[in-house]
Amino acid sequence: MLIIQTVQSSVYLLEIVRDILGKINRQSLAEARQVTMDSLAYMDYQIEQQLFGSHYLYKLMKLLKQKAYFRSVR
């Protein structure tokens, strides 16, 4: 159940989840573990990219607020 939740939360398709379950049923635990670890690594990558995007969005918003402030002062 934990594998299904992990893989689904990492935006993998149901087809991939079925594949993992099939590997578990065939005793291919090493393959199932690898797919799960790949899912976690991909989720980490997505989070990192979102943080970078948020950082640059914050900087842009700050710059725009400063420009709006200086325009209103003039």
mmCIF file of the N, C-alpha and C atoms, coordinates in Angstrom:
data_MODEL
# 
_entry.id   MODEL 
# 
loop_
_atom_site.group_PDB 
_atom_site.id 
_atom_site.type_symbol 
_atom_site.label_atom_id 
_atom_site.label_alt_id 
_atom_site.label_comp_id 
_atom_site.label_asym_id 
_atom_site.label_entity_id 
_atom_site.label_seq_id 
_atom_site.pdbx_PDB_ins_code 
_atom_site.Cartn_x 
_atom_site.Cartn_y 
_atom_site.Cartn_z 
_atom_site.occupancy 
_atom_site.B_iso_or_equiv 
_atom_site.pdbx_formal_charge 
_atom_site.auth_seq_id 
_atom_site.auth_comp_id 
_atom_site.auth_asym_id 
_atom_site.auth_atom_id 
_atom_site.pdbx_PDB_model_num 
ATOM 1   N N  . MET A 1 1  ? 0.820  -1.188  0.000   1.00 0.00 ? 1  MET A N  1 
ATOM 2   C CA . MET A 1 1  ? 0.000  0.000   0.000   1.00 0.00 ? 1  MET A CA 1 
ATOM 3   C C  . MET A 1 1  ? 0.868  1.257   0.000   1.00 0.00 ? 1  MET A C  1 
ATOM 4   N N  . LEU A 1 2  ? 1.945  1.213   0.751   1.00 0.00 ? 2  LEU A N  1 
ATOM 5   C CA . LEU A 1 2  ? 2.847  2.360   0.825   1.00 0.00 ? 2  LEU A CA 1 
ATOM 6   C C  . LEU A 1 2  ? 3.474  2.657   -0.533  1.00 0.00 ? 2  LEU A C  1 
ATOM 7   N N  . ILE A 1 3  ? 3.829  1.620   -1.254  1.00 0.00 ? 3  ILE A N  1 
ATOM 8   C CA . ILE A 1 3  ? 4.415  1.805   -2.590  1.00 0.00 ? 3  ILE A CA 1 
ATOM 9   C C  . ILE A 1 3  ? 3.409  2.478   -3.507  1.00 0.00 ? 3  ILE A C  1 
ATOM 10  N N  . ILE A 1 4  ? 2.166  2.044   -3.465  1.00 0.00 ? 4  ILE A N  1 
ATOM 11  C CA . ILE A 1 4  ? 1.125  2.637   -4.320  1.00 0.00 ? 4  ILE A CA 1 
ATOM 12  C C  . ILE A 1 4  ? 0.975  4.118   -4.004  1.00 0.00 ? 4  ILE A C  1 
ATOM 13  N N  . GLN A 1 5  ? 0.896  4.471   -2.741  1.00 0.00 ? 5  GLN A N  1 
ATOM 14  C CA . GLN A 1 5  ? 0.738  5.868   -2.359  1.00 0.00 ? 5  GLN A CA 1 
ATOM 15  C C  . GLN A 1 5  ? 1.941  6.700   -2.788  1.00 0.00 ? 5  GLN A C  1 
ATOM 16  N N  . THR A 1 6  ? 3.125  6.162   -2.633  1.00 0.00 ? 6  THR A N  1 
ATOM 17  C CA . THR A 1 6  ? 4.336  6.886   -3.018  1.00 0.00 ? 6  THR A CA 1 
ATOM 18  C C  . THR A 1 6  ? 4.364  7.144   -4.508  1.00 0.00 ? 6  THR A C  1 
ATOM 19  N N  . VAL A 1 7  ? 4.103  6.107   -5.280  1.00 0.00 ? 7  VAL A N  1 
ATOM 20  C CA . VAL A 1 7  ? 4.172  6.235   -6.732  1.00 0.00 ? 7  VAL A CA 1 
ATOM 21  C C  . VAL A 1 7  ? 3.052  7.138   -7.252  1.00 0.00 ? 7  VAL A C  1 
ATOM 22  N N  . GLN A 1 8  ? 1.849  6.996   -6.723  1.00 0.00 ? 8  GLN A N  1 
ATOM 23  C CA . GLN A 1 8  ? 0.751  7.843   -7.173  1.00 0.00 ? 8  GLN A CA 1 
ATOM 24  C C  . GLN A 1 8  ? 1.011  9.306   -6.841  1.00 0.00 ? 8  GLN A C  1 
ATOM 25  N N  . SER A 1 9  ? 1.565  9.579   -5.677  1.00 0.00 ? 9  SER A N  1 
ATOM 26  C CA . SER A 1 9  ? 1.803  10.962  -5.285  1.00 0.00 ? 9  SER A CA 1 
ATOM 27  C C  . SER A 1 9  ? 2.906  11.611  -6.104  1.00 0.00 ? 9  SER A C  1 
ATOM 28  N N  . SER A 1 10 ? 3.680  10.817  -6.808  1.00 0.00 ? 10 SER A N  1 
ATOM 29  C CA . SER A 1 10 ? 4.739  11.371  -7.648  1.00 0.00 ? 10 SER A CA 1 
ATOM 30  C C  . SER A 1 10 ? 4.292  11.485  -9.097  1.00 0.00 ? 10 SER A C  1 
ATOM 31  N N  . VAL A 1 11 ? 3.018  11.567  -9.290  1.00 0.00 ? 11 VAL A N  1 
ATOM 32  C CA . VAL A 1 11 ? 2.346  11.774  -10.580 1.00 0.00 ? 11 VAL A CA 1 
ATOM 33  C C  . VAL A 1 11 ? 2.660  10.701  -11.629 1.00 0.00 ? 11 VAL A C  1 
ATOM 34  N N  . TYR A 1 12 ? 2.898  9.502   -11.185 1.00 0.00 ? 12 TYR A N  1 
ATOM 35  C CA . TYR A 1 12 ? 3.025  8.407   -12.129 1.00 0.00 ? 12 TYR A CA 1 
ATOM 36  C C  . TYR A 1 12 ? 1.633  7.913   -12.493 1.00 0.00 ? 12 TYR A C  1 
ATOM 37  N N  . LEU A 1 13 ? 1.502  7.413   -13.678 1.00 0.00 ? 13 LEU A N  1 
ATOM 38  C CA . LEU A 1 13 ? 0.220  6.904   -14.139 1.00 0.00 ? 13 LEU A CA 1 
ATOM 39  C C  . LEU A 1 13 ? -0.125 5.595   -13.447 1.00 0.00 ? 13 LEU A C  1 
ATOM 40  N N  . LEU A 1 14 ? -1.397 5.282   -13.455 1.00 0.00 ? 14 LEU A N  1 
ATOM 41  C CA . LEU A 1 14 ? -1.869 4.036   -12.859 1.00 0.00 ? 14 LEU A CA 1 
ATOM 42  C C  . LEU A 1 14 ? -1.177 2.835   -13.499 1.00 0.00 ? 14 LEU A C  1 
ATOM 43  N N  . GLU A 1 15 ? -0.843 2.958   -14.757 1.00 0.00 ? 15 GLU A N  1 
ATOM 44  C CA . GLU A 1 15 ? -0.139 1.882   -15.465 1.00 0.00 ? 15 GLU A CA 1 
ATOM 45  C C  . GLU A 1 15 ? 1.188  1.541   -14.786 1.00 0.00 ? 15 GLU A C  1 
ATOM 46  N N  . ILE A 1 16 ? 1.906  2.544   -14.340 1.00 0.00 ? 16 ILE A N  1 
ATOM 47  C CA . ILE A 1 16 ? 3.180  2.332   -13.641 1.00 0.00 ? 16 ILE A CA 1 
ATOM 48  C C  . ILE A 1 16 ? 2.929  1.646   -12.300 1.00 0.00 ? 16 ILE A C  1 
ATOM 49  N N  . VAL A 1 17 ? 1.877  2.085   -11.601 1.00 0.00 ? 17 VAL A N  1 
ATOM 50  C CA . VAL A 1 17 ? 1.542  1.468   -10.311 1.00 0.00 ? 17 VAL A CA 1 
ATOM 51  C C  . VAL A 1 17 ? 1.245  -0.013  -10.512 1.00 0.00 ? 17 VAL A C  1 
ATOM 52  N N  . ARG A 1 18 ? 0.489  -0.340  -11.544 1.00 0.00 ? 18 ARG A N  1 
ATOM 53  C CA . ARG A 1 18 ? 0.194  -1.758  -11.848 1.00 0.00 ? 18 ARG A CA 1 
ATOM 54  C C  . ARG A 1 18 ? 1.480  -2.528  -12.117 1.00 0.00 ? 18 ARG A C  1 
ATOM 55  N N  . ASP A 1 19 ? 2.393  -1.910  -12.834 1.00 0.00 ? 19 ASP A N  1 
ATOM 56  C CA . ASP A 1 19 ? 3.672  -2.560  -13.139 1.00 0.00 ? 19 ASP A CA 1 
ATOM 57  C C  . ASP A 1 19 ? 4.436  -2.868  -11.858 1.00 0.00 ? 19 ASP A C  1 
ATOM 58  N N  . ILE A 1 20 ? 4.451  -1.924  -10.936 1.00 0.00 ? 20 ILE A N  1 
ATOM 59  C CA . ILE A 1 20 ? 5.147  -2.137  -9.660  1.00 0.00 ? 20 ILE A CA 1 
ATOM 60  C C  . ILE A 1 20 ? 4.496  -3.279  -8.893  1.00 0.00 ? 20 ILE A C  1 
ATOM 61  N N  . LEU A 1 21 ? 3.172  -3.272  -8.844  1.00 0.00 ? 21 LEU A N  1 
ATOM 62  C CA . LEU A 1 21 ? 2.480  -4.353  -8.131  1.00 0.00 ? 21 LEU A CA 1 
ATOM 63  C C  . LEU A 1 21 ? 2.761  -5.706  -8.774  1.00 0.00 ? 21 LEU A C  1 
ATOM 64  N N  . GLY A 1 22 ? 2.817  -5.730  -10.097 1.00 0.00 ? 22 GLY A N  1 
ATOM 65  C CA . GLY A 1 22 ? 3.150  -6.973  -10.795 1.00 0.00 ? 22 GLY A CA 1 
ATOM 66  C C  . GLY A 1 22 ? 4.542  -7.459  -10.438 1.00 0.00 ? 22 GLY A C  1 
ATOM 67  N N  . LYS A 1 23 ? 5.472  -6.546  -10.323 1.00 0.00 ? 23 LYS A N  1 
ATOM 68  C CA . LYS A 1 23 ? 6.848  -6.918  -9.958  1.00 0.00 ? 23 LYS A CA 1 
ATOM 69  C C  . LYS A 1 23 ? 6.898  -7.462  -8.537  1.00 0.00 ? 23 LYS A C  1 
ATOM 70  N N  . ILE A 1 24 ? 6.107  -6.860  -7.657  1.00 0.00 ? 24 ILE A N  1 
ATOM 71  C CA . ILE A 1 24 ? 6.062  -7.366  -6.282  1.00 0.00 ? 24 ILE A CA 1 
ATOM 72  C C  . ILE A 1 24 ? 5.476  -8.769  -6.270  1.00 0.00 ? 24 ILE A C  1 
ATOM 73  N N  . ASN A 1 25 ? 4.408  -8.966  -7.031  1.00 0.00 ? 25 ASN A N  1 
ATOM 74  C CA . ASN A 1 25 ? 3.780  -10.287 -7.095  1.00 0.00 ? 25 ASN A CA 1 
ATOM 75  C C  . ASN A 1 25 ? 4.721  -11.334 -7.679  1.00 0.00 ? 25 ASN A C  1 
ATOM 76  N N  . ARG A 1 26 ? 5.628  -10.912 -8.559  1.00 0.00 ? 26 ARG A N  1 
ATOM 77  C CA . ARG A 1 26 ? 6.596  -11.839 -9.154  1.00 0.00 ? 26 ARG A CA 1 
ATOM 78  C C  . ARG A 1 26 ? 7.876  -11.901 -8.339  1.00 0.00 ? 26 ARG A C  1 
ATOM 79  N N  . GLN A 1 27 ? 7.839  -11.341 -7.147  1.00 0.00 ? 27 GLN A N  1 
ATOM 80  C CA . GLN A 1 27 ? 8.989  -11.334 -6.244  1.00 0.00 ? 27 GLN A CA 1 
ATOM 81  C C  . GLN A 1 27 ? 10.145 -10.503 -6.775  1.00 0.00 ? 27 GLN A C  1 
ATOM 82  N N  . SER A 1 28 ? 9.854  -9.515  -7.610  1.00 0.00 ? 28 SER A N  1 
ATOM 83  C CA . SER A 1 28 ? 10.894 -8.614  -8.109  1.00 0.00 ? 28 SER A CA 1 
ATOM 84  C C  . SER A 1 28 ? 10.956 -7.385  -7.208  1.00 0.00 ? 28 SER A C  1 
ATOM 85  N N  . LEU A 1 29 ? 11.224 -7.614  -5.955  1.00 0.00 ? 29 LEU A N  1 
ATOM 86  C CA . LEU A 1 29 ? 11.222 -6.528  -4.987  1.00 0.00 ? 29 LEU A CA 1 
ATOM 87  C C  . LEU A 1 29 ? 12.308 -5.495  -5.281  1.00 0.00 ? 29 LEU A C  1 
ATOM 88  N N  . ALA A 1 30 ? 13.425 -5.945  -5.802  1.00 0.00 ? 30 ALA A N  1 
ATOM 89  C CA . ALA A 1 30 ? 14.509 -5.005  -6.120  1.00 0.00 ? 30 ALA A CA 1 
ATOM 90  C C  . ALA A 1 30 ? 14.055 -4.021  -7.201  1.00 0.00 ? 30 ALA A C  1 
ATOM 91  N N  . GLU A 1 31 ? 13.335 -4.526  -8.209  1.00 0.00 ? 31 GLU A N  1 
ATOM 92  C CA . GLU A 1 31 ? 12.829 -3.640  -9.262  1.00 0.00 ? 31 GLU A CA 1 
ATOM 93  C C  . GLU A 1 31 ? 11.775 -2.693  -8.715  1.00 0.00 ? 31 GLU A C  1 
ATOM 94  N N  . ALA A 1 32 ? 10.874 -3.205  -7.880  1.00 0.00 ? 32 ALA A N  1 
ATOM 95  C CA . ALA A 1 32 ? 9.839  -2.371  -7.283  1.00 0.00 ? 32 ALA A CA 1 
ATOM 96  C C  . ALA A 1 32 ? 10.479 -1.292  -6.411  1.00 0.00 ? 32 ALA A C  1 
ATOM 97  N N  . ARG A 1 33 ? 11.503 -1.676  -5.671  1.00 0.00 ? 33 ARG A N  1 
ATOM 98  C CA . ARG A 1 33 ? 12.212 -0.712  -4.825  1.00 0.00 ? 33 ARG A CA 1 
ATOM 99  C C  . ARG A 1 33 ? 12.876 0.360   -5.672  1.00 0.00 ? 33 ARG A C  1 
ATOM 100 N N  . GLN A 1 34 ? 13.471 -0.035  -6.797  1.00 0.00 ? 34 GLN A N  1 
ATOM 101 C CA . GLN A 1 34 ? 14.144 0.933   -7.669  1.00 0.00 ? 34 GLN A CA 1 
ATOM 102 C C  . GLN A 1 34 ? 13.151 1.942   -8.237  1.00 0.00 ? 34 GLN A C  1 
ATOM 103 N N  . VAL A 1 35 ? 11.994 1.473   -8.675  1.00 0.00 ? 35 VAL A N  1 
ATOM 104 C CA . VAL A 1 35 ? 10.976 2.386   -9.202  1.00 0.00 ? 35 VAL A CA 1 
ATOM 105 C C  . VAL A 1 35 ? 10.521 3.348   -8.108  1.00 0.00 ? 35 VAL A C  1 
ATOM 106 N N  . THR A 1 36 ? 10.365 2.829   -6.901  1.00 0.00 ? 36 THR A N  1 
ATOM 107 C CA . THR A 1 36 ? 9.961  3.672   -5.780  1.00 0.00 ? 36 THR A CA 1 
ATOM 108 C C  . THR A 1 36 ? 11.030 4.721   -5.472  1.00 0.00 ? 36 THR A C  1 
ATOM 109 N N  . MET A 1 37 ? 12.271 4.321   -5.480  1.00 0.00 ? 37 MET A N  1 
ATOM 110 C CA . MET A 1 37 ? 13.366 5.265   -5.219  1.00 0.00 ? 37 MET A CA 1 
ATOM 111 C C  . MET A 1 37 ? 13.450 6.312   -6.327  1.00 0.00 ? 37 MET A C  1 
ATOM 112 N N  . ASP A 1 38 ? 13.230 5.885   -7.571  1.00 0.00 ? 38 ASP A N  1 
ATOM 113 C CA . ASP A 1 38 ? 13.207 6.833   -8.688  1.00 0.00 ? 38 ASP A CA 1 
ATOM 114 C C  . ASP A 1 38 ? 12.066 7.829   -8.515  1.00 0.00 ? 38 ASP A C  1 
ATOM 115 N N  . SER A 1 39 ? 10.930 7.358   -8.034  1.00 0.00 ? 39 SER A N  1 
ATOM 116 C CA . SER A 1 39 ? 9.784  8.235   -7.790  1.00 0.00 ? 39 SER A CA 1 
ATOM 117 C C  . SER A 1 39 ? 10.133 9.288   -6.752  1.00 0.00 ? 39 SER A C  1 
ATOM 118 N N  . LEU A 1 40 ? 10.771 8.863   -5.676  1.00 0.00 ? 40 LEU A N  1 
ATOM 119 C CA . LEU A 1 40 ? 11.152 9.800   -4.621  1.00 0.00 ? 40 LEU A CA 1 
ATOM 120 C C  . LEU A 1 40 ? 12.175 10.817  -5.124  1.00 0.00 ? 40 LEU A C  1 
ATOM 121 N N  . ALA A 1 41 ? 13.118 10.366  -5.921  1.00 0.00 ? 41 ALA A N  1 
ATOM 122 C CA . ALA A 1 41 ? 14.117 11.278  -6.478  1.00 0.00 ? 41 ALA A CA 1 
ATOM 123 C C  . ALA A 1 41 ? 13.454 12.298  -7.393  1.00 0.00 ? 41 ALA A C  1 
ATOM 124 N N  . TYR A 1 42 ? 12.490 11.857  -8.182  1.00 0.00 ? 42 TYR A N  1 
ATOM 125 C CA . TYR A 1 42 ? 11.774 12.770  -9.074  1.00 0.00 ? 42 TYR A CA 1 
ATOM 126 C C  . TYR A 1 42 ? 10.970 13.788  -8.271  1.00 0.00 ? 42 TYR A C  1 
ATOM 127 N N  . MET A 1 43 ? 10.347 13.342  -7.185  1.00 0.00 ? 43 MET A N  1 
ATOM 128 C CA . MET A 1 43 ? 9.599  14.257  -6.331  1.00 0.00 ? 43 MET A CA 1 
ATOM 129 C C  . MET A 1 43 ? 10.540 15.299  -5.721  1.00 0.00 ? 43 MET A C  1 
ATOM 130 N N  . ASP A 1 44 ? 11.718 14.879  -5.283  1.00 0.00 ? 44 ASP A N  1 
ATOM 131 C CA . ASP A 1 44 ? 12.706 15.813  -4.744  1.00 0.00 ? 44 ASP A CA 1 
ATOM 132 C C  . ASP A 1 44 ? 13.094 16.854  -5.796  1.00 0.00 ? 44 ASP A C  1 
ATOM 133 N N  . TYR A 1 45 ? 13.284 16.397  -7.027  1.00 0.00 ? 45 TYR A N  1 
ATOM 134 C CA . TYR A 1 45 ? 13.637 17.299  -8.129  1.00 0.00 ? 45 TYR A CA 1 
ATOM 135 C C  . TYR A 1 45 ? 12.516 18.311  -8.362  1.00 0.00 ? 45 TYR A C  1 
ATOM 136 N N  . GLN A 1 46 ? 11.272 17.840  -8.363  1.00 0.00 ? 46 GLN A N  1 
ATOM 137 C CA . GLN A 1 46 ? 10.135 18.737  -8.576  1.00 0.00 ? 46 GLN A CA 1 
ATOM 138 C C  . GLN A 1 46 ? 10.062 19.788  -7.470  1.00 0.00 ? 46 GLN A C  1 
ATOM 139 N N  . ILE A 1 47 ? 10.245 19.373  -6.244  1.00 0.00 ? 47 ILE A N  1 
ATOM 140 C CA . ILE A 1 47 ? 10.199 20.303  -5.115  1.00 0.00 ? 47 ILE A CA 1 
ATOM 141 C C  . ILE A 1 47 ? 11.308 21.348  -5.243  1.00 0.00 ? 47 ILE A C  1 
ATOM 142 N N  . GLU A 1 48 ? 12.496 20.907  -5.602  1.00 0.00 ? 48 GLU A N  1 
ATOM 143 C CA . GLU A 1 48 ? 13.618 21.827  -5.770  1.00 0.00 ? 48 GLU A CA 1 
ATOM 144 C C  . GLU A 1 48 ? 13.313 22.858  -6.860  1.00 0.00 ? 48 GLU A C  1 
ATOM 145 N N  . GLN A 1 49 ? 12.773 22.411  -7.980  1.00 0.00 ? 49 GLN A N  1 
ATOM 146 C CA . GLN A 1 49 ? 12.440 23.322  -9.069  1.00 0.00 ? 49 GLN A CA 1 
ATOM 147 C C  . GLN A 1 49 ? 11.353 24.316  -8.651  1.00 0.00 ? 49 GLN A C  1 
ATOM 148 N N  . GLN A 1 50 ? 10.377 23.847  -7.876  1.00 0.00 ? 50 GLN A N  1 
ATOM 149 C CA . GLN A 1 50 ? 9.334  24.738  -7.389  1.00 0.00 ? 50 GLN A CA 1 
ATOM 150 C C  . GLN A 1 50 ? 9.911  25.792  -6.444  1.00 0.00 ? 50 GLN A C  1 
ATOM 151 N N  . LEU A 1 51 ? 10.846 25.392  -5.611  1.00 0.00 ? 51 LEU A N  1 
ATOM 152 C CA . LEU A 1 51 ? 11.480 26.355  -4.706  1.00 0.00 ? 51 LEU A CA 1 
ATOM 153 C C  . LEU A 1 51 ? 12.272 27.405  -5.473  1.00 0.00 ? 51 LEU A C  1 
ATOM 154 N N  . PHE A 1 52 ? 12.997 26.982  -6.501  1.00 0.00 ? 52 PHE A N  1 
ATOM 155 C CA . PHE A 1 52 ? 13.710 27.947  -7.334  1.00 0.00 ? 52 PHE A CA 1 
ATOM 156 C C  . PHE A 1 52 ? 12.722 28.915  -7.978  1.00 0.00 ? 52 PHE A C  1 
ATOM 157 N N  . GLY A 1 53 ? 11.639 28.369  -8.514  1.00 0.00 ? 53 GLY A N  1 
ATOM 158 C CA . GLY A 1 53 ? 10.626 29.212  -9.147  1.00 0.00 ? 53 GLY A CA 1 
ATOM 159 C C  . GLY A 1 53 ? 10.019 30.191  -8.159  1.00 0.00 ? 53 GLY A C  1 
ATOM 160 N N  . SER A 1 54 ? 9.723  29.739  -6.963  1.00 0.00 ? 54 SER A N  1 
ATOM 161 C CA . SER A 1 54 ? 9.159  30.608  -5.931  1.00 0.00 ? 54 SER A CA 1 
ATOM 162 C C  . SER A 1 54 ? 10.143 31.714  -5.557  1.00 0.00 ? 54 SER A C  1 
ATOM 163 N N  . HIS A 1 55 ? 11.402 31.370  -5.456  1.00 0.00 ? 55 HIS A N  1 
ATOM 164 C CA . HIS A 1 55 ? 12.432 32.352  -5.113  1.00 0.00 ? 55 HIS A CA 1 
ATOM 165 C C  . HIS A 1 55 ? 12.476 33.476  -6.157  1.00 0.00 ? 55 HIS A C  1 
ATOM 166 N N  . TYR A 1 56 ? 12.520 33.095  -7.433  1.00 0.00 ? 56 TYR A N  1 
ATOM 167 C CA . TYR A 1 56 ? 12.600 34.111  -8.480  1.00 0.00 ? 56 TYR A CA 1 
ATOM 168 C C  . TYR A 1 56 ? 11.293 34.886  -8.609  1.00 0.00 ? 56 TYR A C  1 
ATOM 169 N N  . LEU A 1 57 ? 10.174 34.260  -8.353  1.00 0.00 ? 57 LEU A N  1 
ATOM 170 C CA . LEU A 1 57 ? 8.897  34.962  -8.360  1.00 0.00 ? 57 LEU A CA 1 
ATOM 171 C C  . LEU A 1 57 ? 8.855  35.994  -7.237  1.00 0.00 ? 57 LEU A C  1 
ATOM 172 N N  . TYR A 1 58 ? 9.350  35.617  -6.063  1.00 0.00 ? 58 TYR A N  1 
ATOM 173 C CA . TYR A 1 58 ? 9.432  36.549  -4.931  1.00 0.00 ? 58 TYR A CA 1 
ATOM 174 C C  . TYR A 1 58 ? 10.304 37.752  -5.290  1.00 0.00 ? 58 TYR A C  1 
ATOM 175 N N  . LYS A 1 59 ? 11.469 37.490  -5.907  1.00 0.00 ? 59 LYS A N  1 
ATOM 176 C CA . LYS A 1 59 ? 12.353 38.583  -6.289  1.00 0.00 ? 59 LYS A CA 1 
ATOM 177 C C  . LYS A 1 59 ? 11.677 39.510  -7.297  1.00 0.00 ? 59 LYS A C  1 
ATOM 178 N N  . LEU A 1 60 ? 10.949 38.943  -8.246  1.00 0.00 ? 60 LEU A N  1 
ATOM 179 C CA . LEU A 1 60 ? 10.243 39.746  -9.242  1.00 0.00 ? 60 LEU A CA 1 
ATOM 180 C C  . LEU A 1 60 ? 9.160  40.590  -8.583  1.00 0.00 ? 60 LEU A C  1 
ATOM 181 N N  . MET A 1 61 ? 8.389  39.999  -7.683  1.00 0.00 ? 61 MET A N  1 
ATOM 182 C CA . MET A 1 61 ? 7.329  40.734  -6.999  1.00 0.00 ? 61 MET A CA 1 
ATOM 183 C C  . MET A 1 61 ? 7.919  41.883  -6.172  1.00 0.00 ? 61 MET A C  1 
ATOM 184 N N  . LYS A 1 62 ? 9.026  41.627  -5.512  1.00 0.00 ? 62 LYS A N  1 
ATOM 185 C CA . LYS A 1 62 ? 9.682  42.655  -4.704  1.00 0.00 ? 62 LYS A CA 1 
ATOM 186 C C  . LYS A 1 62 ? 10.136 43.812  -5.589  1.00 0.00 ? 62 LYS A C  1 
ATOM 187 N N  . LEU A 1 63 ? 10.720 43.487  -6.732  1.00 0.00 ? 63 LEU A N  1 
ATOM 188 C CA . LEU A 1 63 ? 11.174 44.505  -7.672  1.00 0.00 ? 63 LEU A CA 1 
ATOM 189 C C  . LEU A 1 63 ? 9.994  45.323  -8.190  1.00 0.00 ? 63 LEU A C  1 
ATOM 190 N N  . LEU A 1 64 ? 8.910  44.668  -8.544  1.00 0.00 ? 64 LEU A N  1 
ATOM 191 C CA . LEU A 1 64 ? 7.735  45.369  -9.056  1.00 0.00 ? 64 LEU A CA 1 
ATOM 192 C C  . LEU A 1 64 ? 7.119  46.278  -7.993  1.00 0.00 ? 64 LEU A C  1 
ATOM 193 N N  . LYS A 1 65 ? 7.096  45.813  -6.750  1.00 0.00 ? 65 LYS A N  1 
ATOM 194 C CA . LYS A 1 65 ? 6.576  46.650  -5.663  1.00 0.00 ? 65 LYS A CA 1 
ATOM 195 C C  . LYS A 1 65 ? 7.440  47.887  -5.467  1.00 0.00 ? 65 LYS A C  1 
ATOM 196 N N  . GLN A 1 66 ? 8.763  47.711  -5.557  1.00 0.00 ? 66 GLN A N  1 
ATOM 197 C CA . GLN A 1 66 ? 9.675  48.851  -5.402  1.00 0.00 ? 66 GLN A CA 1 
ATOM 198 C C  . GLN A 1 66 ? 9.449  49.868  -6.516  1.00 0.00 ? 66 GLN A C  1 
ATOM 199 N N  . LYS A 1 67 ? 9.300  49.396  -7.747  1.00 0.00 ? 67 LYS A N  1 
ATOM 200 C CA . LYS A 1 67 ? 9.069  50.296  -8.868  1.00 0.00 ? 67 LYS A CA 1 
ATOM 201 C C  . LYS A 1 67 ? 7.744  51.017  -8.714  1.00 0.00 ? 67 LYS A C  1 
ATOM 202 N N  . ALA A 1 68 ? 6.710  50.319  -8.247  1.00 0.00 ? 68 ALA A N  1 
ATOM 203 C CA . ALA A 1 68 ? 5.408  50.950  -8.035  1.00 0.00 ? 68 ALA A CA 1 
ATOM 204 C C  . ALA A 1 68 ? 5.504  51.987  -6.933  1.00 0.00 ? 68 ALA A C  1 
ATOM 205 N N  . TYR A 1 69 ? 6.265  51.711  -5.894  1.00 0.00 ? 69 TYR A N  1 
ATOM 206 C CA . TYR A 1 69 ? 6.443  52.657  -4.794  1.00 0.00 ? 69 TYR A CA 1 
ATOM 207 C C  . TYR A 1 69 ? 7.142  53.924  -5.283  1.00 0.00 ? 69 TYR A C  1 
ATOM 208 N N  . PHE A 1 70 ? 8.207  53.758  -6.053  1.00 0.00 ? 70 PHE A N  1 
ATOM 209 C CA . PHE A 1 70 ? 8.942  54.921  -6.520  1.00 0.00 ? 70 PHE A CA 1 
ATOM 210 C C  . PHE A 1 70 ? 8.115  55.758  -7.490  1.00 0.00 ? 70 PHE A C  1 
ATOM 211 N N  . ARG A 1 71 ? 7.258  55.139  -8.275  1.00 0.00 ? 71 ARG A N  1 
ATOM 212 C CA . ARG A 1 71 ? 6.383  55.877  -9.172  1.00 0.00 ? 71 ARG A CA 1 
ATOM 213 C C  . ARG A 1 71 ? 5.373  56.711  -8.385  1.00 0.00 ? 71 ARG A C  1 
ATOM 214 N N  . SER A 1 72 ? 4.881  56.141  -7.287  1.00 0.00 ? 72 SER A N  1 
ATOM 215 C CA . SER A 1 72 ? 3.876  56.858  -6.505  1.00 0.00 ? 72 SER A CA 1 
ATOM 216 C C  . SER A 1 72 ? 4.488  58.004  -5.707  1.00 0.00 ? 72 SER A C  1 
ATOM 217 N N  . VAL A 1 73 ? 5.760  57.939  -5.418  1.00 0.00 ? 73 VAL A N  1 
ATOM 218 C CA . VAL A 1 73 ? 6.456  58.986  -4.652  1.00 0.00 ? 73 VAL A CA 1 
ATOM 219 C C  . VAL A 1 73 ? 6.721  60.205  -5.527  1.00 0.00 ? 73 VAL A C  1 
ATOM 220 N N  . ARG A 1 74 ? 6.944  59.996  -6.799  1.00 0.00 ? 74 ARG A N  1 
ATOM 221 C CA . ARG A 1 74 ? 7.299  61.088  -7.706  1.00 0.00 ? 74 ARG A CA 1 
ATOM 222 C C  . ARG A 1 74 ? 6.195  62.033  -7.903  1.00 0.00 ? 74 ARG A C  1 
# 
